């Protein structure tokens, strides 16, 4: 029993598909993610990347196929129940509460996580401490009192990651997290993801190829709703089919 549990993937999809009318945005995808990985998903625009992670996180139902998380079939579970099982998702388009402060945005996520623990009644002090810890990790402690809607786009992206991190997830899904960040913020973010991977598995959709190559232990390439290739960065970089579909001459 213990040996079986040790080899159970954290996330597994089988024949996962999603159609919009005649378009198969995700087309029969078999995907496996092990605990502790930093996995990147790349591919051209319209390849099905965001639709795939939306299916994983429960933001839309699949047309067919199955999704298993930590050995449990979660295909029919709504998004909020997947959050409780340890899946946190940051959106491609920021979804912070624009009229609340940065502190309050993260505090809501911290409170949700703490209240999900049976018998836990978090004190104001512990809530504030955990909130500030999440903001500090993203370099936002000095903006805790700022109204989220007044933050730059890049800082709103970081705030959303702080909200996801505050849930203490088993799986953190990041959709284009470096979009809008400065070069310095991107460097800090790369270090942060490496730090996060000590406690959470990270699934990353990213167009910034230096970030992908620096972070990912394995890369999954999507094209036309299917997995075109999968492997470590050096293999993906050298794959002729990937170069033709996405990386182009920059991969040479």
C-alpha positions as a Markdown table, in Angstrom:
| # | Residue | x | y | z |
|---|---|---|---|---|
| 1 | Unk | 0.0 | 0.0 | 0.0 |
| 2 | Unk | 2.8 | 2.4 | 0.9 |
| 3 | Unk | 4.8 | 1.5 | -2.2 |
| 4 | Unk | 1.7 | 2.2 | -4.4 |
| 5 | Unk | 1.1 | 5.6 | -2.7 |
| 6 | Unk | 4.8 | 6.6 | -3.3 |
| 7 | Unk | 4.4 | 6.2 | -7.1 |
| 8 | Unk | 1.0 | 7.9 | -7.4 |
| 9 | Unk | 1.3 | 11.0 | -9.5 |
| 10 | Unk | 0.1 | 14.3 | -7.9 |
| 11 | Unk | -1.8 | 15.1 | -11.1 |
| 12 | Unk | -2.9 | 12.9 | -13.9 |
| 13 | Unk | -5.2 | 13.5 | -16.9 |
| 14 | Unk | -6.3 | 10.8 | -19.3 |
| 15 | Unk | -7.9 | 11.5 | -22.7 |
| 16 | Unk | -8.8 | 15.0 | -21.5 |
| 17 | Unk | -10.7 | 17.0 | -24.0 |
| 18 | Unk | -12.6 | 20.2 | -24.3 |
| 19 | Unk | -14.5 | 21.3 | -27.3 |
| 20 | Unk | -16.1 | 24.7 | -28.1 |
| 21 | Unk | -18.5 | 24.0 | -31.0 |
| 22 | Unk | -16.4 | 22.4 | -33.7 |
| 23 | Unk | -13.1 | 23.5 | -32.1 |
| 24 | Unk | -11.2 | 21.0 | -29.9 |
| 25 | Unk | -9.2 | 23.3 | -27.7 |
| 26 | Unk | -7.8 | 20.4 | -25.7 |
| 27 | Unk | -7.7 | 17.1 | -27.6 |
| 28 | Unk | -7.3 | 13.8 | -25.8 |
| 29 | Unk | -4.4 | 14.9 | -23.5 |
| 30 | Unk | -2.6 | 12.4 | -21.3 |
| 31 | Unk | -0.5 | 14.3 | -18.8 |
| 32 | Unk | 1.3 | 13.3 | -15.6 |
| 33 | Unk | 2.8 | 15.6 | -13.0 |
| 34 | Unk | 4.9 | 14.2 | -10.1 |
| 35 | Unk | 5.0 | 15.8 | -6.6 |
| 36 | Unk | 7.9 | 18.3 | -6.2 |
| 37 | Unk | 8.2 | 19.1 | -9.9 |
| 38 | Unk | 8.5 | 22.5 | -11.5 |
| 39 | Unk | 6.8 | 21.8 | -14.9 |
| 40 | Unk | 6.5 | 24.4 | -17.6 |
| 41 | Unk | 3.8 | 24.3 | -20.3 |
| 42 | Unk | 4.7 | 26.2 | -23.5 |
| 43 | Unk | 3.3 | 26.5 | -27.0 |
| 44 | Unk | 2.0 | 29.0 | -29.6 |
| 45 | Unk | -1.0 | 31.2 | -28.9 |
| 46 | Unk | -4.2 | 29.1 | -29.2 |
| 47 | Unk | -2.4 | 25.9 | -28.4 |
| 48 | Unk | -4.8 | 25.0 | -25.6 |
| 49 | Unk | -2.5 | 25.7 | -22.6 |
| 50 | Unk | -4.8 | 28.0 | -20.6 |
| 51 | Unk | -7.8 | 25.8 | -21.4 |
| 52 | Unk | -5.9 | 22.8 | -20.2 |
| 53 | Unk | -5.1 | 24.3 | -16.8 |
| 54 | Unk | -8.6 | 25.7 | -16.5 |
| 55 | Unk | -9.9 | 22.1 | -16.8 |
| 56 | Unk | -7.4 | 21.0 | -14.2 |
| 57 | Unk | -8.4 | 23.8 | -11.8 |
| 58 | Unk | -12.2 | 23.3 | -12.3 |
| 59 | Unk | -12.9 | 26.6 | -14.0 |
| 60 | Unk | -14.6 | 24.7 | -16.8 |
| 61 | Unk | -15.8 | 21.1 | -17.2 |
| 62 | Unk | -14.1 | 18.8 | -19.7 |
| 63 | Unk | -16.1 | 17.5 | -22.7 |
| 64 | Unk | -14.6 | 14.1 | -22.0 |
| 65 | Unk | -11.7 | 12.4 | -20.1 |
| 66 | Unk | -10.6 | 12.3 | -16.5 |
| 67 | Unk | -8.6 | 14.3 | -14.0 |
| 68 | Unk | -7.0 | 12.7 | -10.9 |
| 69 | Unk | -5.3 | 14.6 | -8.1 |
| 70 | Unk | -3.3 | 12.7 | -5.4 |
| 71 | Unk | -5.0 | 9.5 | -6.6 |
| 72 | Unk | -8.6 | 10.9 | -6.3 |
| 73 | Unk | -10.9 | 11.4 | -9.3 |
| 74 | Unk | -11.7 | 15.2 | -9.2 |
| 75 | Unk | -13.2 | 15.4 | -12.8 |
| 76 | Unk | -16.6 | 16.4 | -11.4 |
| 77 | Unk | -15.4 | 18.6 | -8.5 |
| 78 | Unk | -16.1 | 22.3 | -8.7 |
| 79 | Unk | -13.2 | 24.8 | -8.4 |
| 80 | Unk | -13.7 | 25.7 | -4.8 |
| 81 | Unk | -13.5 | 22.0 | -3.7 |
| 82 | Unk | -10.3 | 21.6 | -5.7 |
| 83 | Unk | -8.9 | 24.6 | -3.8 |
| 84 | Unk | -9.6 | 22.8 | -0.6 |
| 85 | Unk | -7.8 | 19.8 | -1.8 |
| 86 | Unk | -4.7 | 21.9 | -2.5 |
| 87 | Unk | -4.9 | 23.3 | -6.0 |
| 88 | Unk | -4.3 | 27.1 | -6.3 |
| 89 | Unk | -4.5 | 28.9 | -9.6 |
| 90 | Unk | -3.3 | 32.4 | -10.6 |
| 91 | Unk | -5.1 | 33.7 | -13.7 |
| 92 | Unk | -3.7 | 34.9 | -17.0 |
| 93 | Unk | -5.7 | 38.1 | -16.5 |
| 94 | Unk | -5.3 | 39.5 | -13.0 |
| 95 | Unk | -8.2 | 38.8 | -10.6 |
| 96 | Unk | -7.4 | 40.7 | -7.5 |
| 97 | Unk | -10.0 | 42.6 | -5.5 |
| 98 | Unk | -9.3 | 46.0 | -6.9 |
| 99 | Unk | -11.0 | 48.0 | -4.1 |
| 100 | Unk | -9.3 | 46.2 | -1.2 |
| 101 | Unk | -5.8 | 46.8 | 0.0 |
| 102 | Unk | -3.0 | 44.4 | -0.9 |
| 103 | Unk | -3.0 | 43.2 | 2.7 |
| 104 | Unk | -6.7 | 42.4 | 2.6 |
| 105 | Unk | -6.5 | 40.6 | -0.6 |
| 106 | Unk | -3.9 | 38.2 | 0.8 |
| 107 | Unk | -5.6 | 38.0 | 4.2 |
| 108 | Unk | -8.8 | 36.6 | 2.5 |
| 109 | Unk | -6.7 | 33.8 | 1.0 |
| 110 | Unk | -4.9 | 33.1 | 4.3 |
| 111 | Unk | -8.2 | 33.1 | 6.2 |
| 112 | Unk | -9.7 | 30.6 | 3.7 |
| 113 | Unk | -6.7 | 28.3 | 4.1 |
| 114 | Unk | -6.7 | 28.5 | 7.9 |
| 115 | Unk | -10.5 | 28.0 | 8.2 |
| 116 | Unk | -10.3 | 24.9 | 6.0 |
| 117 | Unk | -8.2 | 23.2 | 8.7 |
| 118 | Unk | -10.6 | 21.3 | 11.0 |
| 119 | Unk | -11.0 | 22.9 | 14.4 |
| 120 | Unk | -8.8 | 25.9 | 13.5 |
| 121 | Unk | -9.9 | 29.3 | 14.7 |
| 122 | Unk | -7.1 | 31.6 | 13.6 |
| 123 | Unk | -6.3 | 34.6 | 15.8 |
| 124 | Unk | -6.0 | 38.1 | 14.3 |
| 125 | Unk | -2.3 | 38.0 | 15.1 |
| 126 | Unk | -1.6 | 34.7 | 13.3 |
| 127 | Unk | -3.7 | 35.9 | 10.3 |
| 128 | Unk | -1.8 | 39.2 | 10.1 |
| 129 | Unk | 1.6 | 37.4 | 10.5 |
| 130 | Unk | 0.8 | 34.9 | 7.7 |
| 131 | Unk | -0.5 | 37.6 | 5.5 |
| 132 | Unk | 2.6 | 39.8 | 5.9 |
| 133 | Unk | 4.9 | 36.7 | 5.4 |
| 134 | Unk | 3.2 | 36.1 | 2.0 |
| 135 | Unk | 3.5 | 39.7 | 1.0 |
| 136 | Unk | 7.2 | 39.8 | 2.0 |
| 137 | Unk | 8.0 | 36.7 | -0.1 |
| 138 | Unk | 6.7 | 38.6 | -3.2 |
| 139 | Unk | 8.5 | 41.8 | -2.3 |
| 140 | Unk | 5.2 | 43.6 | -1.6 |
| 141 | Unk | 5.4 | 44.2 | 2.2 |
| 142 | Unk | 5.9 | 48.0 | 1.6 |
| 143 | Unk | 2.7 | 48.0 | -0.5 |
| 144 | Unk | 0.5 | 46.2 | 2.1 |
| 145 | Unk | -1.7 | 49.3 | 2.6 |
| 146 | Unk | -2.0 | 50.2 | -1.1 |
| 147 | Unk | -5.4 | 49.7 | -2.8 |
| 148 | Unk | -4.8 | 46.8 | -5.2 |
| 149 | Unk | -6.4 | 48.6 | -8.1 |
| 150 | Unk | -3.8 | 51.3 | -7.9 |
| 151 | Unk | -0.8 | 48.9 | -8.1 |
| 152 | Unk | 1.1 | 48.5 | -11.4 |
| 153 | Unk | 0.1 | 45.6 | -13.5 |
| 154 | Unk | 3.3 | 43.8 | -12.6 |
| 155 | Unk | 2.6 | 44.3 | -8.9 |
| 156 | Unk | -0.9 | 43.0 | -9.3 |
| 157 | Unk | 0.5 | 39.9 | -10.9 |
| 158 | Unk | 2.8 | 39.4 | -7.9 |
| 159 | Unk | -0.1 | 40.1 | -5.5 |
| 160 | Unk | -2.1 | 37.3 | -7.1 |
| 161 | Unk | 0.8 | 34.9 | -6.7 |
| 162 | Unk | 1.0 | 35.9 | -3.0 |
| 163 | Unk | -2.7 | 35.1 | -2.7 |
| 164 | Unk | -2.1 | 31.7 | -4.3 |
| 165 | Unk | 0.9 | 31.1 | -2.1 |
| 166 | Unk | -1.1 | 32.0 | 1.0 |
| 167 | Unk | -3.4 | 29.0 | 0.4 |
| 168 | Unk | -0.3 | 26.8 | 1.1 |
| 169 | Unk | -1.2 | 24.6 | -1.9 |
| 170 | Unk | 0.1 | 21.2 | -2.9 |
| 171 | Unk | -0.1 | 22.4 | -6.5 |
| 172 | Unk | 0.4 | 26.0 | -7.6 |
| 173 | Unk | -0.6 | 26.7 | -11.1 |
| 174 | Unk | 0.8 | 30.0 | -12.6 |
| 175 | Unk | -0.5 | 31.3 | -15.9 |
| 176 | Unk | 1.9 | 33.8 | -17.4 |
| 177 | Unk | 3.1 | 35.0 | -14.0 |
| 178 | Unk | 6.0 | 37.2 | -15.4 |
| 179 | Unk | 3.9 | 39.2 | -17.8 |
| 180 | Unk | 4.3 | 42.9 | -16.9 |
| 181 | Unk | 7.2 | 42.4 | -14.6 |
| 182 | Unk | 10.5 | 44.3 | -14.9 |
| 183 | Unk | 13.8 | 42.4 | -15.5 |
| 184 | Unk | 14.7 | 42.7 | -11.8 |
| 185 | Unk | 11.2 | 41.5 | -10.7 |
| 186 | Unk | 11.6 | 38.5 | -13.1 |
| 187 | Unk | 14.9 | 37.6 | -11.5 |
| 188 | Unk | 13.4 | 37.8 | -8.0 |
| 189 | Unk | 10.4 | 35.7 | -9.2 |
| 190 | Unk | 12.6 | 32.9 | -10.5 |
| 191 | Unk | 14.2 | 32.7 | -7.1 |
| 192 | Unk | 10.8 | 32.7 | -5.5 |
| 193 | Unk | 9.5 | 29.8 | -7.6 |
| 194 | Unk | 12.5 | 27.8 | -6.7 |
| 195 | Unk | 11.8 | 28.5 | -3.1 |
| 196 | Unk | 8.1 | 27.7 | -3.5 |
| 197 | Unk | 9.0 | 24.3 | -5.1 |
| 198 | Unk | 10.4 | 23.2 | -1.7 |
| 199 | Unk | 6.8 | 22.9 | -0.4 |
| 200 | Unk | 4.5 | 23.0 | -3.5 |
| 201 | Unk | 4.5 | 21.4 | -6.9 |
| 202 | Unk | 4.5 | 24.2 | -9.6 |
| 203 | Unk | 2.8 | 24.0 | -13.0 |
| 204 | Unk | 3.8 | 27.1 | -15.0 |
| 205 | Unk | 2.5 | 28.5 | -18.3 |
| 206 | Unk | 5.1 | 30.9 | -19.5 |
| 207 | Unk | 6.2 | 32.6 | -22.8 |
| 208 | Unk | 9.4 | 33.9 | -21.4 |
| 209 | Unk | 11.8 | 31.2 | -22.6 |
| 210 | Unk | 14.8 | 32.2 | -20.4 |
| 211 | Unk | 12.4 | 31.8 | -17.4 |
| 212 | Unk | 11.2 | 28.4 | -18.6 |
| 213 | Unk | 14.7 | 27.1 | -19.2 |
| 214 | Unk | 15.9 | 28.4 | -15.9 |
| 215 | Unk | 13.1 | 26.9 | -13.8 |
| 216 | Unk | 11.6 | 23.8 | -15.4 |
| 217 | Unk | 12.8 | 20.3 | -14.8 |
| 218 | Unk | 10.6 | 19.2 | -17.6 |
| 219 | Unk | 8.7 | 21.0 | -20.3 |
| 220 | Unk | 5.4 | 20.0 | -21.9 |
| 221 | Unk | 4.8 | 21.6 | -25.4 |
| 222 | Unk | 1.2 | 22.0 | -26.5 |
| 223 | Unk | 0.2 | 22.5 | -30.1 |
| 224 | Unk | -3.3 | 22.5 | -31.6 |
| 225 | Unk | -4.7 | 21.1 | -28.3 |
| 226 | Unk | -2.4 | 18.2 | -28.1 |
| 227 | Unk | 1.0 | 17.5 | -26.5 |
| 228 | Unk | 3.6 | 17.9 | -29.2 |
| 229 | Unk | 6.7 | 17.0 | -27.1 |
| 230 | Unk | 7.7 | 16.6 | -23.5 |
| 231 | Unk | 11.1 | 16.3 | -21.8 |
| 232 | Unk | 13.9 | 18.2 | -20.0 |
| 233 | Unk | 14.8 | 21.7 | -21.3 |
| 234 | Unk | 17.8 | 20.6 | -23.3 |
| 235 | Unk | 15.8 | 18.0 | -25.2 |
| 236 | Unk | 12.9 | 20.4 | -25.9 |
| 237 | Unk | 15.3 | 23.1 | -27.1 |
| 238 | Unk | 16.8 | 20.7 | -29.6 |
| 239 | Unk | 13.6 | 19.1 | -30.9 |
| 240 | Unk | 13.0 | 20.1 | -34.5 |
| 241 | Unk | 9.2 | 19.8 | -34.3 |
| 242 | Unk | 9.2 | 22.1 | -31.3 |
| 243 | Unk | 11.5 | 24.6 | -33.1 |
| 244 | Unk | 9.1 | 24.6 | -36.1 |
| 245 | Unk | 6.0 | 25.0 | -34.0 |
| 246 | Unk | 7.1 | 27.5 | -31.4 |
| 247 | Unk | 10.7 | 28.2 | -30.6 |
| 248 | Unk | 11.9 | 29.1 | -34.1 |
| 249 | Unk | 15.5 | 30.0 | -34.8 |
| 250 | Unk | 16.0 | 31.3 | -31.3 |
| 251 | Unk | 16.2 | 27.7 | -30.2 |
| 252 | Unk | 19.2 | 26.9 | -32.4 |
